[in-house]
Amino acid sequence: MGPASPAPCDVVLASFGAPRTLDEIEPYLVRLFSDRRILPMPLRGFVARRIARRRAPKVRPKYERLGGGSPLAATTEEQARLLEAELVRRGTAHRVHPAFLYLDPTISAALDALPVGGPDPLVLPLFPQRSFAGAGSVSDQVGRRAATVVGDFHDHAGFLAWHASRVDEALGGGDGPAAVLFAAHSIPRRFVDKGDRYVDQI
């Protein structure tokens, strides 16, 4: 007899999000720079709005080249749908809700919308490393709500095997030399000085 299946619960699939449309660029930037972990200063809301007003026209052409918005939100929504289907296939009828740090629905709003009285929801961030401004911001939105937040999984065997299989697939099984380009976000030096583990985990 195999291990018992976990009790069904709500899963909040947490992503940064990105503007779906050109009209969402400035509001998205306001939310981003209103995050106390991104901009730790007094009058943060006022400063965030000023930065967003200046930056939005500069980044707009990039989103125009993407077709008028980022595909990230739609990709997260598709991941939520596929994860829910896979959990149902495995016999655990979890409900999976996409949510975002700086886009609607936010993580806090998604948690508030869940029915009361069920098992504590599981919050699964879609970034495997733990950084002050990623996982930390997720924890801020969860707040004191009863929920389990998945921690970093950068070195989980299944996660590494998945990445290795994608590289193998992209290389097509060829035996010749190949270059694999690895890209990652940078973080502020002040994060590293305060003990942020992101760089080490990358």
Order of alpha helices (4+ residues) and beta strands (2+ residues): beta-alpha-alpha-alpha-beta-alpha-beta-alpha-beta-alpha-alpha-alpha
